[in-house]
Amino acid sequence: MSTTLPRWSASALETDPEVVLAIHTAYREAGATVHTTNTFRTRERTCGTGWRVLAERAAELARAGAGDGRVAGSIAPLEDCYEPERSIGAASETEHQRLAEVLAPHCDLLLCETFAHPDEALAAVRAATSTGRPVWLALTAGPEASLLTPDLMAEVARRAVGLGVGAVLVNCTPALDTRRFLDAIAGCGVPIGAYANAGHANDEIGWTASPEPGAERYAELASSWVDAGAEILGSCCGTGPAHIRALAERFT
């Protein structure tokens, strides 16, 4: 299975949909109750004219794998989430609107995720909330926790709450750096949460073939996120079902 850029994970929707379904199923069996659609890259600019079919397929696969869980339609930055300088900011709203309208009928909520550019984050929120579906916003400080400061993340969170988001999360920020960003967004007026990445390989949290020790370390860190007020927990890059299982066993 090839997941090369620019399609990245969207390629699997066309070539290996059964693998996508198996991944959703594995996460459900691990205890996941919210399943994110594989639509991080399903845009016309990356997938061509068949993008809508792929986005709808992603939602169908998530629904099939989620069981009784909820399905969150993923709406991500138009360009590289770790290169916010490439963002077109507020001008991205039209493209986000198109994806939001495709996903909304098939999803329980829309998840604007992995945004580091404040203007594009808010553009995506405006597009998503216009559908009438519940909307969550997840902001990232990037792999080195340097793309957003805690204060700027808090400001974006407050503005997003004013636009109607139902939750604000910290995502794809190293697990070891996540707490200070959660502290910053606490008190924004809606539930907060986190789904962090595994950081660097030498953090021994993820990226390994034997994930269980790293999963336990991740769950330990998540305890501090709960102390900071997190009500929604998950995991991002470098993690897998074992990390979700560790969270489910510790917090449910």
C-alpha positions in Angstrom: 0.0 0.0 0.0 1.5 3.4 -1.1 0.8 6.5 1.0 3.1 9.0 -0.7 2.4 12.7 -1.0 0.3 14.5 -2.0 -2.5 12.1 -1.4 -0.8 10.5 1.6 -3.3 8.3 3.6 -6.2 9.1 1.1 -4.6 6.7 -1.4 -5.6 3.8 0.8 -9.3 4.7 0.3 -8.9 3.8 -3.4 -6.4 1.0 -3.2 -6.9 -0.7 0.1 -10.3 0.2 1.7 -10.3 -3.1 3.6 -7.2 -2.0 5.4 -8.8 1.3 6.4 -11.8 -0.6 7.8 -9.5 -3.0 9.7 -7.8 0.0 11.3 -11.1 1.4 12.5 -12.2 -2.0 13.8 -8.9 -2.4 15.7 -9.4 1.0 17.4 -13.0 0.1 18.3 -11.9 -3.1 19.8 -9.2 -1.2 21.8 -11.9 1.0 23.3 -12.2 4.0 20.9 -15.6 5.7 21.1 -14.9 8.5 18.5 -13.5 7.5 15.1 -12.0 10.1 12.8 -12.6 9.7 9.0 -9.6 9.2 6.8 -10.2 12.5 5.1 -7.0 14.4 6.1 -6.1 14.7 2.4 -9.3 14.1 0.5 -9.4 17.4 -1.4 -9.7 18.2 -5.1 -6.2 19.8 -4.9 -4.7 16.5 -3.9 -7.2 13.8 -5.2 -8.6 15.4 -8.3 -12.2 15.2 -9.5 -12.9 12.0 -7.6 -12.3 13.5 -4.2 -15.9 13.5 -3.1 -16.2 9.8 -3.7 -13.2 9.2 -1.6 -14.4 11.4 1.2 -17.8 9.7 1.3 -16.0 6.3 1.2 -13.9 7.4 4.2 -17.0 8.3 6.2 -18.7 5.0 5.3 -15.7 3.0 6.4 -15.4 4.9 9.6 -19.1 4.2 10.3 -18.7 0.5 9.5 -15.7 0.2 11.8 -17.0 2.4 14.7 -19.9 0.2 15.8 -21.8 2.2 18.4 -19.1 4.9 18.4 -19.3 8.3 16.9 -17.8 9.4 13.6 -15.9 12.6 13.4 -15.3 14.0 9.9 -11.7 15.2 9.7 -11.1 18.6 8.1 -7.4 19.4 8.0 -5.2 22.2 6.6 -5.1 22.5 2.9 -1.3 22.3 2.8 1.2 20.8 5.2 0.0 21.1 8.8 3.6 21.5 10.0 4.2 24.4 7.5 1.6 27.0 8.4 3.5 29.6 6.4 2.1 27.8 3.3 -1.5 28.4 4.5 -3.8 30.7 2.6 -5.5 31.6 5.9 -9.0 32.9 5.7 -9.1 32.4 1.9 -9.2 28.7 2.6 -12.7 28.8 3.9 -14.4 27.9 0.5 -12.4 24.7 0.2 -13.1 23.8 3.8 -16.7 24.5 3.2 -16.8 22.0 0.3 -15.4 19.2 2.4 -17.6 20.0 5.4 -20.7 19.8 3.3 -19.7 16.4 1.9 -18.9 15.0 5.3 -21.7 16.5 7.4 -24.5 14.1 6.3 -22.4 11.1 7.2 -20.8 12.2 10.5 -21.9 12.8 14.0 -19.5 15.8 14.3 -16.9 17.6 12.3 -13.3 17.8 13.6 -11.2 20.6 12.3 -7.8 19.2 13.2 -4.1 19.8 13.2 -4.2 23.5 12.6 -1.3 25.7 13.4 -2.3 28.8 11.4 -4.8 30.8 13.4 -6.6 32.3 10.4 -7.0 29.0 8.6 -8.2 27.3 11.9 -10.9 29.8 12.2 -11.8 29.6 8.5 -12.3 25.9 8.9 -14.4 26.4 12.0 -16.7 28.8 10.2 -17.1 26.4 7.3 -17.8 23.4 9.6 -20.3 25.2 11.9 -22.3 26.4 8.9 -23.4 22.8 8.3 -25.2 22.7 11.6 -23.2 19.7 12.9 -21.3 19.8 16.2 -17.7 21.0 15.6 -14.5 20.4 17.5 -11.3 22.2 16.9 -7.9 20.6 17.4 -4.8 22.8 17.4 -1.2 21.7 17.0 2.1 23.3 18.1 3.9 20.9 15.8 6.6 18.2 16.2 8.9 20.5 18.2 6.0 22.3 20.1 7.1 25.6 18.4 4.4 26.4 15.8 2.1 28.0 18.3 2.8 29.5 21.7 0.4 28.5 24.6 -0.9 32.1 24.7 -1.6 32.1 21.0 -3.3 28.7 21.1 -5.5 30.0 24.0 -6.4 33.1 21.9 -7.4 30.9 18.9 -9.4 28.7 21.3 -11.4 31.7 22.7 -12.2 32.9 19.2 -13.2 29.5 18.0 -15.6 29.1 21.0 -17.1 32.4 20.0 -17.8 30.9 16.6 -19.6 27.9 18.1 -17.2 25.0 18.6 -18.2 22.5 21.2 -14.7 21.4 22.2 -11.1 22.5 21.8 -8.2 20.0 21.8 -4.5 20.0 21.6 -3.4 17.5 18.9 -0.2 16.2 17.2 2.0 18.0 19.7 4.5 15.8 21.5 3.0 14.1 24.5 5.8 15.4 26.7 4.9 19.0 25.7 1.1 18.8 25.7 0.3 19.7 29.3 1.4 23.3 29.0 -0.9 23.9 26.0 -3.8 22.3 27.8 -3.2 24.6 30.8 -3.4 27.5 28.4 -6.7 26.5 26.8 -8.3 25.5 30.1 -11.2 27.7 31.0 -12.0 28.6 27.4 -15.7 27.8 28.1 -16.1 24.4 26.4 -14.7 20.9 27.1 -11.0 20.5 26.3 -8.9 17.5 25.5 -5.8 16.1 23.9 -4.6 13.6 21.4 -0.8 13.9 21.3 1.8 12.4 19.1 4.6 10.2 20.4 7.3 12.8 20.1 10.8 11.7 19.3 11.6 8.0 19.1 13.9 8.3 22.1 10.9 9.5 24.2 10.0 5.7 24.2 6.3 6.5 23.8 5.7 5.2 20.3 7.1 4.5 16.8 8.1 1.0 17.9 7.1 -2.5 16.9 6.3 -3.4 20.6 4.1 -0.5 21.7 2.8 -1.7 25.1 5.5 0.0 27.4 5.1 3.2 25.4 1.3 3.0 25.6 1.5 2.8 29.4 3.8 5.8 29.4 1.4 7.7 27.3 -1.5 6.9 29.6 0.6 8.1 32.6 1.1 11.4 30.8 -2.6 11.6 30.0 -3.3 11.5 33.7 -1.8 14.9 34.0 -3.9 16.1 31.1 -7.0 15.0 33.0 -5.7 16.9 36.0 -5.5 20.0 33.7 -9.2 19.5 32.9 -9.1 17.3 29.8 -12.4 15.5 29.2 -11.6 14.1 25.7 -8.5 11.8 25.2 -7.1 10.1 22.2 -3.7 9.7 20.4 -2.1 10.8 17.2 1.1 10.1 15.1 3.4 7.4 16.4 0.7 5.7 18.4 -1.7 2.9 17.8 -4.6 0.9 19.2 -2.4 -0.1 22.2 -2.3 3.5 23.3 -6.1 3.8 23.1 -6.4 0.5 25.0 -4.2 1.9 27.7 -6.3 5.1 27.9 -9.6 3.1 28.0 -8.3 0.8 30.8 -7.1 3.7 32.9 -10.0 6.1 32.5 -13.2 4.1 31.9 
